[in-house]
Amino acid sequence: MNRTTPQRRSSSRRQTSVPSTPSREPQTTAPSRALARTPSTPVDLQPSLGREAEEGGYLDREDGDGGSTIEDSQTGASLGQQTDGNSSTPATPNSPLPRQRPHLTGDELAPISQELARWIRLRAQDLKLRQSDRQWAVDLVNHLRDSLLVFLKNSDEQPYFQSASVLNSGSYYEMVKIHNPNEFDMMLKLQSPSRLKMTELDQYHGLFYEVALSRRTRSHIRSFLLEDGLTISASKIISEMHRLVRKFISTYKVPGSSWRWVVNRKRPNSPAVTLSLLEVDDGKEELLSVDVVPALEVPSSQGWPLAARAGPDVNNWLGKKTRRSLTHQTCFFVPKKPPGRNLSEAAKESWRISFSHIEKELIRTHGNKRTCCESSTTKCCRKQCFKLLKCLIEGLKKRYPQELDALCSYHGKTAFLHNLSIRAQDSLWTPHQLPACFMHLLGALEGHAKSGLLPHFFVPTSNLFAPPTFPRKALVFLTEALEEQRRQGLPLLMPPAPAPPLAVHSPSNSQPQPSPVVQQTPVIQPPQVIETKSFVKMFKIVALVVVLVCVVCYLL
C-alpha cells in the first residue's frame, strides 16, 4: 500500500546510533583486471535508487547554534556520539538508515609518502578549469538559456510552459567541475497551481512518488493530467519538453555561426532533454552538452515529503538553524520513473524527488564557520578533495566500464556530504592537509562500499548501494578496485610519466610492467641485436640489386 504524505509538517527525531562496520584482512596482492571476490558480502538492506542528476540552486546560510564541539582527531566526529562498533540500530523499511562513519583500516591511517602527497597536490591543481575555457562555454550556454526562455514565454502552443524559469545546476555551478567546462545542467522550474498530493511508492523508500493535484483545476496544467483529472503525468511533461526544445532549436542561431546545437535522442529513463554543440563544418565532435530537466516545484509552504524530513544531518556541521532553513525550502520532482521492467501503472508515471539546489549550496557554502574560503587565510581543501574523488571515479569507470556501470559521480557526492557532516570542523580541512583529507574521503567511500550501506543524504531511508540498481557483484568489485588504488598509490590520479632517457635493457628486463595510466617504457634492443638486424637488412638490399643486374644483363 502506498503512503500519502500529510499536508501538515511533522517533526522527526534522528537516530544517533552508528552501525558496526565489518573488518577485513588486508590483501597481500593487488587485484588485476578480474578482481578477486572477498569473503565479505555487502549488506542487502533495501532496493536502491537510480542515478541522480547533479543539479543545483542557491541558499543563504546563517550560522547555526550548534557551536564548537570537541572532535575525534581522525574523523572529526563529535565526541559523545555513539561509536561503539558492536552497537547498531537496525533499519526498518520506514525508518532512516543509520549514519555510517568511515571504515578506516590500519593501511588507511598509515602515513602518506611524500611522493604520493606531492602527486595529490599536483593533480588537484591540474583539475582547475581555465578562465578562457569557462568564459567561452558560459557565454554560449547563457545565450541558449535566455533564448529558450523567450521562446517558451512567447509560445502560444503550450501556455503552461510560459511561466517557466531556469535554475542553473550541475557540477559547474557547484564549482567542482573537473577537466573541461563541457557539461551543463539547467532545471526548468514548472509551477504548480495548487498544493500537491505526494504519494510515496513503497518499494522505493522515499525517492519516487505519484504526484497529483489536491483539487481539480481549469489551469493550463490540465493538459498533462491523467484520466482521473488530478494525477500529473511525468511522461506527458517530458514528451512535450522534447517537442518544444526541438522546435526552438530548429530556428535558433548560435552566436558566431561557427557552431550549431542539436537535440540528442531521448535516453531511456532519463528526465533530461540533452543538447549537443557541434561545429558547422565538422559536426562529429561534441564541444558542449546541456541537459534541460523539467522540474515540478513543490510550494515551500507545503514542506518536504515525510521520508525526507529526517535529513539532512547537518547539525554538527552547519548548525540547527541552518538545518531548519534547509528543511523549510522547496523541493522538486523530476519526471523520472524507477529502473526496471514490469513497472506498475503508478510507477510508469512517477516522479523522482530532487534536492539538487540544496546540494549545490551545501557544497558552495561548505564551512563550519561563515568565514571559510572568504579569504586566502581561511581557505579549505573540501572542494579539491571532491574533485579528486570525482576524477578517481571517472578513471575507474573508464578502466572498468562494464564492471562498474552502476557507479556514478552521485555516489561520490553522497559519500562526500556524509564525510563533511562527520568531519565538520574547518581545522580538519586546511589546505596543507589536502593529501590526508582526500585519503580520509577515499576511506569513507571504501567503507560504505564494504558495508554495502550508503544512505541518501536527504532521504536516509534509501540505500544507494543496495540491489538491484547497484548489484552485489559490482559492489564487491568497487571495494576491491578502491583497495587496489589505495595500495598502489592512486595510479589513476597520476598523469602519464614522461619518456625516460634512452638506456640499454637486457632481454630479460625488456618487458614493461602493465599500468592503467603510466606510459610503458619503450623497449630498447641491445647493441648486438641492432647490429644483426642492420646486417640482415643490408644483405637483402645487396641481394636484390644483384638479382636486378642479372635480369637486365639477361634481357640485353
C-alpha positions in Angstrom: 0.0 0.0 0.0 1.3 3.5 -0.9 1.7 6.1 1.8 0.4 9.6 1.2 2.4 12.4 2.7 0.4 14.5 5.1 -0.2 18.1 4.2 1.0 19.4 7.6 4.7 19.3 8.5 5.7 17.0 11.3 9.0 16.8 13.2 11.0 13.7 13.4 13.9 12.8 15.6 17.1 11.4 14.1 18.8 8.2 15.2 22.2 8.8 16.7 23.5 5.2 16.7 26.1 4.2 14.3 26.3 0.7 12.7 29.2 -1.5 13.0 31.5 -2.0 10.0 32.8 -5.4 9.2 36.6 -5.7 9.4 38.6 -7.3 6.7 42.1 -8.7 6.3 44.3 -6.6 4.0 45.0 -8.2 0.6 48.6 -9.1 0.1 48.5 -8.9 -3.7 46.8 -6.2 -5.7 43.8 -7.4 -7.8 44.3 -7.5 -11.5 41.7 -6.7 -14.2 39.5 -9.5 -13.0 39.3 -8.5 -9.3 39.0 -11.4 -6.9 36.0 -11.9 -4.7 36.3 -11.4 -1.0 34.7 -13.2 1.9 32.7 -10.1 2.9 29.4 -9.7 1.3 27.7 -6.3 1.2 24.6 -5.9 3.3 21.4 -6.0 1.3 19.1 -3.7 3.2 16.8 -2.2 0.6 16.3 -1.6 -3.1 18.4 1.3 -4.3 17.7 4.5 -6.1 18.6 5.1 -9.6 21.2 7.5 -10.7 20.6 11.1 -9.6 21.4 14.1 -11.8 23.6 16.7 -10.3 21.7 19.9 -10.3 21.7 23.0 -8.0 20.3 26.2 -6.6 21.3 28.9 -4.1 20.7 29.3 -0.3 21.8 32.0 2.1 23.1 30.1 5.1 23.1 31.6 8.6 25.3 30.4 11.4 23.7 27.7 13.4 23.6 27.3 17.1 25.5 24.0 17.0 28.6 25.7 18.4 32.0 24.3 18.5 32.4 20.6 19.5 35.3 18.5 20.7 36.2 16.2 17.9 37.9 12.9 17.1 41.4 13.7 15.8 41.0 11.3 12.9 37.4 11.6 11.7 36.2 14.9 13.2 33.2 13.2 14.7 31.9 14.9 17.8 33.0 13.1 21.0 30.0 11.8 22.8 28.5 10.5 19.6 27.9 6.8 19.7 30.7 5.0 18.0 30.7 1.5 19.5 31.3 -0.9 16.7 29.2 -3.6 18.4 26.0 -1.5 18.7 23.8 -0.5 15.8 20.2 0.4 15.1 18.5 -2.0 12.7 17.0 -0.3 9.7 13.3 -0.8 9.1 11.6 -0.2 5.8 10.2 3.2 7.0 13.0 4.4 9.3 16.2 6.2 8.3 19.2 4.1 7.7 21.9 4.5 10.4 24.5 7.1 9.6 27.8 5.4 8.9 31.3 6.6 10.0 34.2 5.9 7.6 35.7 2.5 7.8 39.4 3.2 8.3 41.8 0.3 8.5 45.5 0.4 9.5 46.6 0.9 6.0 44.4 3.9 5.5 45.7 5.5 8.7 49.3 4.9 7.7 51.4 7.9 6.9 51.2 9.2 3.3 54.5 9.2 1.5 55.9 12.5 0.3 55.8 11.4 -3.3 52.1 10.5 -3.1 51.3 13.7 -1.2 53.1 15.7 -4.0 51.2 13.9 -6.7 47.8 14.5 -5.0 48.6 18.2 -4.7 49.7 18.4 -8.4 46.7 16.5 -9.6 44.4 18.9 -7.7 46.0 21.8 -9.4 45.6 20.2 -12.8 41.8 19.8 -12.3 41.2 23.5 -12.2 39.3 25.0 -15.2 41.0 27.6 -17.3 39.3 31.0 -17.3 39.3 31.3 -21.1 37.5 28.0 -21.5 35.0 28.9 -18.8 34.1 32.2 -20.3 33.6 30.8 -23.8 31.4 28.0 -22.7 29.3 30.0 -20.2 28.6 32.7 -22.8 27.2 30.1 -25.2 25.1 28.4 -22.6 23.7 31.6 -21.1 22.7 32.8 -24.6 20.9 29.4 -25.2 19.2 29.6 -21.8 17.9 33.2 -22.3 16.7 32.4 -25.8 14.9 29.3 -24.7 13.0 31.2 -22.0 12.0 33.9 -24.5 10.8 31.2 -26.9 8.7 29.5 -24.2 7.2 32.8 -23.0 6.1 33.8 -26.5 4.9 30.3 -27.4 1.1 30.1 -27.6 1.1 26.3 -28.3 1.7 25.4 -24.7 0.7 28.1 -22.2 1.8 26.0 -19.2 5.5 26.5 -20.1 5.2 30.3 -20.5 5.8 30.9 -16.8 8.8 28.6 -16.6 12.1 29.8 -15.1 15.6 28.3 -15.1 17.6 27.2 -12.1 21.3 26.7 -13.0 22.6 23.4 -11.8 25.3 20.8 -12.1 28.9 20.4 -11.1 30.0 23.6 -12.9 27.7 25.8 -10.8 28.7 23.8 -7.7 32.3 24.9 -8.7 33.5 21.3 -8.6 33.7 20.6 -12.4 36.9 18.9 -13.5 38.9 18.7 -16.7 36.8 20.9 -19.1 33.6 23.0 -18.7 31.8 21.0 -21.3 28.8 19.8 -19.4 26.0 22.0 -18.1 22.6 21.3 -16.4 19.6 23.5 -16.0 16.3 22.8 -14.3 13.3 24.3 -16.0 11.0 25.1 -13.0 7.3 24.5 -13.6 4.8 26.0 -11.1 2.0 24.0 -9.5 -1.4 25.7 -9.5 -2.3 24.3 -6.1 -1.0 22.1 -3.2 0.3 18.8 -4.3 -0.6 15.3 -3.0 2.6 13.3 -2.9 2.1 9.6 -2.6 5.3 7.6 -2.0 5.8 4.4 -3.8 6.5 1.9 -1.1 9.2 -0.2 -2.7 11.5 2.7 -3.5 11.9 4.1 0.0 11.1 7.8 -0.4 12.7 8.5 -3.8 9.8 8.0 -6.2 6.3 9.5 -5.9 2.9 9.7 -7.6 2.2 13.4 -7.8 -1.3 14.8 -8.0 -3.2 18.0 -7.5 -5.1 18.4 -4.3 -8.2 19.6 -6.2 -9.4 19.8 -9.7 -8.3 22.8 -11.8 -9.0 24.6 -15.0 -5.5 26.0 -15.4 -3.1 25.1 -18.2 -1.7 22.1 -16.4 -4.8 20.1 -17.1 -3.3 19.1 -20.5 -0.8 17.0 -18.6 -3.2 15.2 -16.2 -4.2 11.6 -16.4 -7.8 10.4 -16.8 -8.6 11.0 -13.2 -8.1 14.7 -13.7 -5.7 15.0 -10.7 -2.6 12.9 -11.3 0.2 14.8 -13.2 1.7 12.6 -15.9 5.5 12.6 -16.0 5.6 11.0 -19.5 3.4 13.8 -20.9 5.6 16.5 -19.4 8.9 15.1 -20.7 7.4 14.4 -24.2 6.1 18.0 -24.5 9.5 19.2 -23.3 11.3 17.3 -26.1 8.8 18.7 -28.7 9.2 22.3 -27.6 13.0 22.2 -27.4 13.2 20.6 -30.9 11.1 23.4 -32.3 13.2 26.0 -30.6 16.5 24.6 -31.9 15.2 24.4 -35.4 15.1 28.3 -35.6 17.9 29.1 -33.0 21.1 30.6 -34.3 24.3 30.2 -32.3 26.3 33.5 -31.9 29.2 33.4 -34.3 27.6 31.0 -36.8 30.5 28.6 -36.4 28.6 26.1 -34.3 25.1 24.6 -34.1 23.0 22.9 -31.3 21.4 19.6 -32.0 18.9 17.6 -29.8 20.0 14.2 -28.9 17.9 11.1 -29.0 15.8 10.6 -25.9 17.6 8.3 -23.5 15.7 5.6 -21.7 14.6 6.6 -18.3 16.3 10.0 -18.4 14.4 13.1 -17.2 16.6 15.4 -19.4 16.5 16.8 -22.9 20.1 16.8 -24.0 21.6 19.3 -26.4 25.0 19.0 -28.0 27.1 21.8 -29.6 28.8 20.8 -32.8 30.9 22.6 -35.4 29.0 23.6 -38.6 31.7 22.2 -40.9 32.7 19.1 -38.9 29.7 18.0 -36.9 31.1 14.8 -35.4 32.9 16.1 -32.2 30.7 17.3 -29.3 32.1 20.5 -27.9 29.5 21.2 -25.2 26.4 19.4 -23.9 23.4 20.8 -21.9 20.8 18.8 -20.1 17.4 20.6 -19.7 15.4 18.9 -17.0 11.8 19.9 -16.4 11.2 20.1 -12.6 7.8 20.4 -10.8 8.3 22.8 -7.9 6.6 21.9 -4.6 5.4 25.0 -2.7 7.7 25.9 0.2 4.7 26.3 2.5 3.8 22.6 1.9 7.0 21.1 3.2 9.0 18.1 2.2 7.6 14.5 1.9 7.7 12.6 5.2 10.6 10.3 4.1 12.9 13.3 3.7 12.2 15.1 6.9 14.8 13.1 8.8 17.6 14.5 6.7 19.9 16.2 6.1 22.2 15.5 9.1 24.0 18.9 9.3 23.5 19.8 13.0 27.2 19.4 14.0 28.4 20.7 10.6 26.3 23.8 9.8 24.1 24.1 12.9 20.5 23.6 13.8 19.3 26.9 12.5 20.8 26.2 9.1 19.1 22.8 9.1 15.7 24.4 9.8 16.2 26.8 7.0 17.1 24.0 4.6 14.0 21.9 5.5 11.8 25.0 5.0 12.9 25.4 1.4 11.1 23.9 -1.6 11.9 20.7 -3.2 11.4 19.5 -6.8 10.1 16.5 -8.7 11.7 15.5 -12.0 9.9 13.2 -14.5 12.0 10.0 -14.0 10.5 6.6 -13.3 12.2 3.8 -11.3 14.6 1.5 -13.1 13.5 -2.0 -14.0 10.8 -3.7 -16.0 7.2 -4.7 -15.4 6.5 -1.5 -13.6 3.1 -0.7 -12.2 0.9 2.0 -13.9 1.7 4.3 -11.0 5.4 3.7 -11.3 5.4 4.4 -15.0 4.0 7.9 -14.3 6.0 8.5 -11.2 8.4 11.4 -10.3 11.7 11.3 -8.5 12.4 13.8 -5.7 15.3 16.1 -6.2 17.2 18.3 -3.7 19.9 19.3 -6.2 19.5 23.1 -5.5 20.3 22.4 -1.8 23.2 20.1 -2.6 24.7 22.8 -4.7 24.5 25.3 -1.8 25.9 22.8 0.7 29.0 22.4 -1.4 29.3 26.1 -2.2 28.9 27.3 1.4 30.6 24.3 3.0 32.4 25.7 6.0 31.6 25.1 9.6 32.2 28.8 10.0 30.8 31.6 7.8 34.3 32.9 7.1 35.5 29.6 5.4 37.1 30.3 2.0 36.3 34.0 2.2 40.0 34.9 2.0 43.3 33.3 1.4 43.9 32.8 5.1 40.6 30.9 5.6 40.9 28.5 2.6 40.0 24.9 3.0 40.5 21.8 0.8 37.0 20.4 0.8 36.2 21.1 -2.9 39.6 19.9 -4.0 39.0 16.6 -2.3 35.7 16.2 -4.0 37.2 17.0 -7.4 39.9 14.3 -6.8 37.3 11.8 -5.9 35.3 12.6 -9.0 38.5 12.2 -11.1 39.1 8.8 -9.5 35.6 7.6 -10.1 35.8 8.7 -13.7 39.0 6.8 -14.1 37.6 3.7 -12.6 34.6 3.8 -14.9 36.9 4.2 -17.9 39.1 1.3 -16.8 36.2 -1.0 -15.9 33.2 0.2 -18.0 31.2 -3.0 -17.6 32.0 -4.0 -14.1 31.3 -0.5 -12.7 28.5 0.5 -14.9 26.3 1.2 -11.9 28.8 3.6 -10.3 28.2 7.3 -10.9 29.5 10.6 -9.5 26.4 11.0 -7.3 27.7 8.1 -5.2 30.9 10.1 -4.6 28.9 13.3 -3.9 26.8 11.5 -1.3 29.9 10.0 0.4 31.4 13.5 0.4 28.4 15.1 2.1 28.4 12.4 4.8 32.1 13.0 5.3 31.5 16.7 5.6 28.9 16.2 8.3 31.2 13.9 10.3 34.5 15.8 9.9 32.7 19.1 10.5 35.4 21.5 11.8 37.2 23.7 9.4 40.5 23.0 11.1 40.3 19.4 9.7 40.3 20.7 6.1 43.2 23.1 5.9 45.0 23.3 2.5 48.2 21.7 3.8 46.1 18.6 4.9 44.8 18.0 1.3 46.5 14.6 0.9 45.4 13.3 4.3 41.8 14.7 3.8 41.5 13.1 0.4 42.6 9.7 1.8 40.0 10.1 4.6 37.4 10.7 1.9 38.6 7.7 -0.1 38.5 5.6 3.0 34.9 6.8 3.7 33.7 5.7 0.2 35.5 2.4 0.6 33.9 1.9 4.0 30.4 2.5 2.5 31.2 0.0 -0.3 32.5 -2.6 2.2 29.3 -2.4 4.3 27.0 -2.0 1.3 25.4 0.9 3.0 25.3 4.4 1.5 22.2 6.3 2.8 20.8 9.1 0.6 21.8 12.3 2.3 18.3 13.8 2.1 16.2 10.6 2.1 18.0 8.4 4.7 15.5 5.6 4.2 17.1 4.9 0.8 20.3 3.0 0.4 22.3 3.9 -2.8 24.4 0.8 -2.6 21.6 -1.8 -2.5 20.5 -4.1 -5.3 19.1 -4.3 -7.9 20.4 -0.9 -9.1 23.8 -1.5 -7.6 24.4 -5.3 -7.8 26.4 -7.1 -5.2 28.9 -8.2 -7.7 29.6 -4.6 -8.8 29.8 -3.5 -5.1 32.5 -6.2 -4.4 34.3 -5.1 -7.5 34.2 -1.5 -6.4 35.6 -2.3 -3.0 38.5 -4.2 -4.5 39.2 -1.5 -7.1 39.3 1.2 -4.4 41.7 -1.0 -2.3 43.8 -1.6 -5.4 44.1 2.2 -6.0 44.9 3.0 -2.4 47.6 0.3 -2.0 49.2 1.1 -5.4 49.5 4.8 -4.7 46.4 6.0 -6.7 47.8 5.3 -10.2 44.6 6.5 -11.8 45.2 10.0 -10.4 48.7 10.2 -11.8 49.3 11.7 -15.2 51.3 9.7 -17.8 55.0 9.6 -16.9 57.4 11.4 -19.2 59.6 9.3 -21.5 62.8 8.2 -19.7 66.3 8.8 -21.1 67.5 6.1 -23.5 69.0 3.1 -21.8 70.1 -0.4 -22.7 68.0 -3.1 -21.2 68.8 -6.8 -21.1 66.2 -9.1 -22.9 65.0 -10.4 -19.6 64.1 -6.9 -18.4 62.7 -5.6 -21.6 59.1 -6.4 -20.7 57.5 -3.3 -19.0 55.1 -3.7 -16.1 51.4 -3.1 -17.1 49.9 0.1 -15.6 46.5 1.6 -16.2 47.8 5.1 -16.6 51.6 5.2 -16.6 53.0 5.0 -20.0 55.1 1.9 -20.6 58.8 2.4 -21.2 59.8 1.6 -24.8 61.9 -1.5 -25.2 65.5 -0.7 -26.3 67.3 -3.6 -28.0 70.9 -4.5 -27.1 73.6 -3.4 -29.5 74.2 -7.0 -30.7 70.6 -7.3 -31.8 70.7 -3.9 -33.5 73.9 -4.8 -35.5 72.4 -8.2 -36.6 69.3 -6.6 -37.8 71.2 -4.0 -39.8 73.4 -6.6 -41.4 70.4 -8.7 -42.5 68.7 -5.6 -44.0 71.9 -4.6 -45.9 72.3 -8.2 -47.2 68.8 -8.2 -48.5 69.3 -4.9 -50.3 72.6 -6.1 -51.9 70.9 -9.4 -53.0 68.1 -7.5 -54.6 70.5 -5.3 -56.5 72.4 -8.3 -57.8 69.2 -10.0 -58.9 68.1 -6.9 -60.8 71.5 -6.6 -62.5 71.4 -10.2 -63.6 67.9 -9.8 -65.1 69.0 -6.7 -67.0 72.1 -8.5 -68.4 70.0 -11.5 -69.4 67.5 -9.3 -71.3 70.3 -7.5 -73.1 
